[in-house]
Structures are given as C-alpha cells and as structure tokens.
C-alpha cells in the first residue's frame, strides 16, 4: 500500500497534513504518535471511511483513492477496530464463518466449507476451545483474537490493525503479538496503530511517527525512538527535561 500526500480536515482543522507512507508485502509497520496526532484518521482514510481532500492511495499498483470501503475489502484490504465488533447473536465459530462465506475473491462456497475454514483460523489463534461460546462471554483479549480470526477469514493482503493491544495485560499482549507474528509469516502485511510503544517497537519492521498530522520520523524502531524530535513529541518538552 502506498499512501502519498494525504490531507484530511474536520471543521477546518487538519488531522492529516500531507502524510506519505508505504507498507510493503509481508511487512509490519508500526504507526505511533501522541494522542491526536492523526493515527486513527489515517486508518480510516486508508480503509475508505473518510474521503481525502488531497493526495492519493494505491494498493497492489491500483489507485484506490475513490473506492468505497467494501471494494477495498474485496481487493484484500482489511481492518480491525479499537473496539471489536463481533456479531453478538452468533457464537465464536459462526462469527468467523460468516466472514469466510462472504470474503474477497470467489469466497469459500458453502456454509459447510466456511465452517471448516473458521475452525482453521480459530485453531491458528488458539481459540478452538471457544468455538461454541457466545461472544458476550469472551475476555477482551479473546475478543481481540476473534477480531483477528475474522479478518483472516476475509483472505487479506494487508491488515490495518487499530490498537489491537489496548487494555491488555502483559501476558495477554504477548499472546496477541505472537498471533500477529503468525499472520505476518503467512505473507500478510500489517499497519499497526498502537500506544504501547515498547510492544510495537518489538513487533515492527519499521515504525512511522505521526505528530500533529505530519510524519515526524520513519525507520527502524531502535533508531527512530532515540531521535530527539520523537522524544520531545511524546514527552512534551526537551529530552533533557524528562
């Protein structure tokens, strides 16, 4: 995915001011920055939920700037949400199966084969013991894993992951991070928005730092997080004042 020079404002206030970044095949890119820096806005722009005022977005060599969200999804661009959105009336397995049945490409074909596909993704993410459970009984970590299973069932090429680690304990965070690594090993790229800087730096091949709607820094996590400008953006003062 190539995001180039995108601008988006709300009520005359710019949330994105000419942001450009690239996510390559099979790569994990961490998108970090202080609150209000434009991270979630960029995810919504990339997914097609917000229209751009300037700039362009291409995916697989195709300009998708004007495509609706469902058409982007059919091309293999999937997303998660800060607050998981499963179907409350369905059990865990059926939540995944319905996505498999209506995913991109030709789809799975039959309800029976969609159920088999759902079990495959649940097993990959360690949720097979919960397949008959109602989603209301799941913990936050289990709901986030279910969200990833549902996304995988859509046969994605890239996943826009919006704060999949938010609200988790250290052990839960590690389990979700391991799931993300499994997804990457399948050749799926991920753009991961996250406030847990330590976790996202361990997980990512590259990180991009947003600040006040602009790219402040980009590169290897160990290098970017040592930059004075990045430390100032997070701490609100000079690094020497911390």
C-alpha positions in Angstrom: 0.0 0.0 0.0 1.3 3.5 -0.9 -0.2 6.5 0.8 1.0 9.7 -0.7 0.4 13.3 0.4 -2.9 12.7 2.0 -4.7 15.6 3.7 -7.9 15.4 5.8 -9.6 18.1 7.9 -12.5 18.3 10.3 -14.3 21.7 10.7 -11.3 23.4 9.1 -8.8 21.8 11.4 -6.3 19.4 9.6 -5.9 16.0 11.1 -3.6 14.9 8.3 -1.2 17.4 6.6 0.3 15.7 3.6 1.1 12.3 5.1 3.0 9.8 3.0 4.0 6.2 3.9 4.4 2.8 2.3 3.6 -0.7 3.6 5.3 -3.4 1.7 4.2 -7.1 1.2 4.7 -9.1 4.4 5.9 -6.2 6.4 4.8 -4.9 9.8 4.8 -1.1 10.0 4.1 0.4 13.4 2.2 3.7 13.4 2.8 5.6 16.6 2.4 9.1 17.9 0.9 11.2 20.7 -2.9 11.4 21.2 -4.4 13.5 18.4 -1.6 13.0 16.0 -3.8 11.6 13.3 -3.2 7.8 13.6 -6.8 6.6 13.6 -7.8 9.2 11.0 -5.1 7.7 8.7 -6.5 4.2 9.3 -10.0 5.5 8.4 -8.7 7.2 5.3 -6.8 4.1 4.1 -9.9 1.9 4.7 -12.1 4.3 2.7 -14.2 5.6 5.5 -13.1 9.2 5.1 -12.7 11.0 1.7 -9.4 12.7 1.1 -9.1 16.4 0.4 -5.7 15.9 -1.3 -3.3 13.0 -2.0 -3.8 9.5 -3.3 -3.7 5.9 -2.1 -2.7 2.9 -4.2 -2.9 -0.8 -3.4 -1.3 -3.5 -5.5 -0.5 -0.9 -8.1 -4.1 0.2 -8.4 -5.3 3.7 -7.4 -8.0 3.1 -4.8 -8.4 6.8 -3.7 -12.0 6.9 -4.7 -13.0 3.3 -4.0 -15.7 2.5 -1.4 -14.6 0.5 1.7 -16.3 -2.7 0.6 -14.5 -2.6 -2.8 -11.2 -2.1 -1.0 -12.0 -5.1 1.2 -12.7 -7.2 -1.8 -9.2 -6.4 -3.0 -7.7 -7.7 0.2 -7.5 -4.6 2.4 -8.9 -5.5 5.8 -9.1 -3.7 9.2 -9.7 -4.2 12.8 -11.3 -1.7 15.2 -10.2 -0.2 18.6 -13.4 -1.8 20.0 -14.0 -5.3 18.5 -17.3 -5.5 16.6 -18.4 -9.2 16.5 -22.0 -10.3 15.8 -23.5 -10.6 19.3 -26.2 -13.1 18.2 -23.6 -15.6 16.9 -21.2 -17.9 18.6 -17.4 -17.6 18.0 -17.2 -20.1 15.1 -20.1 -18.6 13.2 -18.6 -15.1 13.6 -15.6 -16.2 11.6 -17.6 -18.5 9.2 -19.8 -15.6 8.0 -16.8 -13.6 7.0 -15.3 -16.6 5.2 -18.5 -17.1 3.3 -18.6 -13.6 2.1 -14.9 -12.7 1.9 -13.0 -11.4 -1.1 -12.4 -13.3 -4.3 -14.7 -16.2 -5.0 -15.5 -16.9 -1.4 -15.5 -20.3 0.4 -18.5 -21.6 -1.5 -20.8 -23.3 1.0 -21.8 -22.8 4.7 -20.1 -26.2 5.5 -16.8 -25.2 4.0 -17.0 -21.8 5.6 -17.4 -23.6 9.0 -14.3 -25.6 8.2 -12.4 -22.5 7.3 -13.5 -20.8 10.5 -12.2 -23.7 12.6 -8.8 -23.4 10.8 -8.4 -19.8 11.8 -9.6 -20.3 15.3 -7.1 -23.1 15.8 -4.3 -20.9 14.4 -5.1 -18.3 17.0 -5.7 -20.7 19.9 -9.5 -20.1 20.1 -10.7 -23.6 19.0 -11.8 -24.5 22.6 -14.2 -21.4 22.5 -15.8 -22.0 19.1 -19.2 -22.7 20.6 -19.1 -19.9 23.1 -21.2 -16.8 22.8 -19.1 -13.7 22.1 -20.5 -11.9 25.2 -18.7 -14.4 27.4 -15.2 -13.7 26.0 -12.5 -11.7 27.7 -11.1 -8.6 26.0 -8.0 -10.5 24.8 -10.2 -13.3 23.4 -12.4 -10.7 21.6 -9.3 -9.2 20.0 -8.1 -12.6 18.9 -11.6 -13.3 17.5 -11.3 -10.0 15.6 -8.0 -11.2 14.0 -9.6 -14.5 13.1 -12.5 -12.7 11.4 -10.1 -10.6 9.5 -8.0 -13.6 8.4 -11.2 -15.3 7.1 -11.6 -12.5 4.6 -8.3 -13.5 2.9 -6.5 -10.2 3.4 -3.3 -9.0 1.7 -2.9 -6.2 4.3 -4.5 -5.6 7.7 -5.0 -2.1 9.2 -4.8 -3.0 12.9 -6.1 -0.2 15.1 -4.9 -0.7 18.7 -5.2 -4.4 19.0 -3.1 -4.4 22.2 -5.1 -1.7 24.0 -6.3 -2.6 27.5 -4.4 -5.9 27.7 -2.2 -7.2 30.4 1.5 -8.0 29.7 0.8 -11.7 29.2 -2.3 -11.0 27.0 -0.2 -8.5 25.0 2.4 -11.2 24.3 -0.2 -13.7 23.1 -1.7 -11.2 20.7 1.8 -10.2 19.5 2.5 -13.8 18.8 -0.7 -14.0 16.8 0.3 -11.0 14.7 3.7 -12.6 14.0 1.9 -15.8 12.7 -0.2 -13.6 10.4 3.0 -11.9 9.1 4.6 -15.3 8.5 1.7 -16.0 6.1 2.8 -13.1 3.9 0.2 -10.7 5.1 1.3 -7.1 5.7 0.1 -5.1 8.7 -0.1 -1.4 9.5 -0.3 -1.4 13.3 -1.6 1.6 15.2 -0.6 1.3 18.8 0.0 3.4 22.0 2.2 0.6 23.6 5.5 1.9 22.1 7.6 -0.9 23.6 5.4 -3.6 22.2 5.1 -2.1 18.7 8.8 -1.5 18.5 9.4 -5.1 19.2 6.8 -6.2 16.7 7.5 -3.9 13.8 10.0 -4.0 10.9 9.7 -0.2 10.6 7.9 2.5 12.6 6.3 5.8 11.4 5.8 8.5 13.9 2.9 11.0 13.4 2.8 14.3 15.2 0.2 17.0 14.6 -0.9 15.3 11.3 2.6 15.0 9.8 5.2 12.3 9.6 7.8 13.2 12.2 10.1 10.3 11.7 10.3 6.9 10.0 12.7 3.9 10.1 14.0 1.1 12.3 12.3 1.2 15.7 15.6 1.3 17.6 16.8 4.3 15.6 13.5 6.3 15.5 12.8 6.0 19.2 16.1 7.6 20.0 15.5 10.7 17.9 15.3 13.9 19.9 12.3 15.1 17.9 10.3 11.9 18.8 11.2 12.1 22.5 10.1 15.7 22.6 6.8 14.9 20.8 5.9 12.2 23.4 7.3 14.0 26.5 6.1 17.5 25.6 9.5 19.0 26.3 13.1 18.5 25.5 14.6 15.1 26.1 16.9 16.6 28.7 13.9 17.9 30.7 12.5 14.3 31.2 
